[in-house]
Amino acid sequence: MNQHIAHITLVVNDYDEAITFYTRKLHFRLIEDTKLNETKRWVKISPPGNSNFCLLLAKAANEEQKSRVGNQTGGRVFLFLYTDNFQRDFENLIQQDVVIIRPPSVEEYGTVAVFADLYGNLWDLIEPSQH
């Protein structure tokens, strides 16, 4: 058996503002942006590097979905962005005025900081320890 998770949906207020944030501030790649109808697009973004995983940006379509924008996990860290160079990527977050929720710390598993995306979703930036 061969299975893998290909995409995770991230509910957003607006496709274009989300694309701009992720591609300009976090340097993600826009993998696909296909118009499905007048209100819906298939938008996939991926972090730089060798990754088969994508976030699927989905514009909130109703009030219930809008209530989840920025808080899909009830205030817990939602996504984990691994890096090969913590200092480089953390400095980029600072330069891009990304909100830092928890400053860098060294943990058993690596160096980590928590930041918020444009909607308030919490992310861990992690450079894993070399065991």
C-alpha positions as CSV (number, residue, x, y, z in Angstrom):
1,M,0.0,0.0,0.0
2,N,1.3,3.5,-0.9
3,Q,-0.6,6.5,0.5
4,H,0.4,10.1,1.3
5,I,-1.3,13.4,2.1
6,A,-1.0,15.7,-0.9
7,H,-2.8,18.8,0.3
8,I,-4.3,20.5,3.3
9,T,-7.0,23.1,2.9
10,L,-6.3,26.5,4.4
11,V,-9.4,28.6,4.6
12,V,-8.7,32.2,3.6
13,N,-10.6,35.5,3.2
14,D,-9.2,36.3,-0.3
15,Y,-7.2,34.3,-2.8
16,D,-5.0,37.1,-4.0
17,E,-4.1,38.5,-0.6
18,A,-3.2,35.0,0.6
19,I,-1.1,34.3,-2.5
20,T,0.7,37.6,-2.0
21,F,1.5,36.9,1.6
22,Y,2.8,33.3,1.1
23,T,4.7,34.0,-2.1
24,R,6.3,37.3,-1.1
25,K,6.8,37.0,2.6
26,L,7.4,33.3,3.0
27,H,8.8,32.7,-0.5
28,F,6.3,29.9,-1.2
29,R,5.8,28.9,-4.8
30,L,2.5,29.2,-6.5
31,I,2.0,25.8,-7.9
32,E,-1.5,26.2,-9.5
33,D,-4.2,28.9,-9.8
34,T,-7.1,27.6,-11.8
35,K,-10.5,29.3,-12.0
36,L,-13.2,26.8,-11.4
37,N,-16.2,29.2,-11.5
38,E,-17.0,32.8,-10.8
39,T,-16.2,32.5,-7.1
40,K,-14.0,29.4,-6.7
41,R,-10.4,28.8,-7.7
42,W,-8.1,25.8,-7.2
43,V,-5.0,27.5,-5.7
44,K,-2.0,25.4,-4.5
45,I,1.1,26.8,-2.9
46,S,4.2,25.0,-1.6
47,P,7.2,26.0,0.4
48,P,10.5,26.4,-1.4
49,G,12.6,23.2,-1.7
50,N,11.8,19.7,-2.6
51,S,8.2,19.2,-1.4
52,N,5.4,17.2,-2.8
53,F,3.0,18.7,-0.3
54,C,0.8,21.7,-1.0
55,L,-1.5,24.0,0.9
56,L,-4.8,24.4,-1.0
57,L,-6.0,27.9,-0.4
58,A,-9.8,27.9,-0.2
59,K,-11.8,31.1,0.0
60,A,-14.4,31.0,2.8
61,A,-17.8,30.6,1.1
62,N,-20.2,31.1,4.0
63,E,-20.3,32.5,7.5
64,E,-19.3,29.3,9.1
65,Q,-16.2,29.0,7.0
66,K,-15.4,32.7,7.5
67,S,-15.5,32.1,11.3
68,R,-12.7,29.6,10.8
69,V,-10.3,31.8,8.9
70,G,-7.2,32.3,11.1
71,N,-8.3,29.8,13.7
72,Q,-8.7,26.4,12.1
73,T,-7.2,24.7,15.2
74,G,-8.7,26.6,18.1
75,G,-5.5,28.6,18.8
76,R,-3.0,25.8,18.6
77,V,-0.1,25.8,16.2
78,F,-1.5,24.6,12.9
79,L,1.3,24.1,10.5
80,F,5.0,23.1,10.9
81,L,7.5,24.6,8.5
82,Y,10.8,22.8,8.6
83,T,14.0,24.6,7.4
84,D,17.6,23.8,6.7
85,N,18.6,27.3,8.0
86,F,16.6,28.7,10.9
87,Q,18.5,32.0,11.2
88,R,18.0,32.8,7.5
89,D,14.3,32.1,7.6
90,F,13.7,33.7,10.9
91,E,15.5,36.9,9.8
92,N,13.2,36.9,6.7
93,L,10.1,36.7,8.9
94,I,11.4,39.8,10.8
95,Q,12.3,41.7,7.6
96,Q,8.8,40.9,6.2
97,D,7.1,42.2,9.4
98,V,5.5,38.8,10.0
99,V,4.1,38.6,13.6
100,I,6.3,36.6,15.9
101,I,4.3,34.9,18.6
102,R,7.1,33.1,20.4
103,P,10.8,34.0,19.9
104,P,13.3,31.4,19.0
105,S,14.2,28.7,21.5
106,V,16.3,25.6,21.4
107,E,14.4,22.5,22.2
108,E,15.4,18.8,22.2
109,Y,13.9,18.4,18.7
110,G,15.5,21.6,17.2
111,T,15.4,25.4,17.1
112,V,11.9,26.7,16.9
113,A,9.9,29.9,16.8
114,V,6.1,30.5,16.4
115,F,4.8,33.0,13.9
116,A,1.3,34.0,12.7
117,D,0.3,34.2,9.1
118,L,-1.8,37.1,7.7
119,Y,-5.0,35.6,9.2
120,G,-3.5,34.6,12.6
121,N,-2.9,30.9,12.0
122,L,0.0,29.8,14.1
123,W,3.0,28.2,12.5
124,D,6.2,26.6,14.0
125,L,9.4,27.4,12.1
126,I,11.7,24.5,12.9
127,E,15.3,23.6,12.1
128,P,15.5,20.0,13.4
129,S,18.3,18.9,15.7
130,Q,21.1,16.9,14.1
131,H,20.9,13.6,16.1
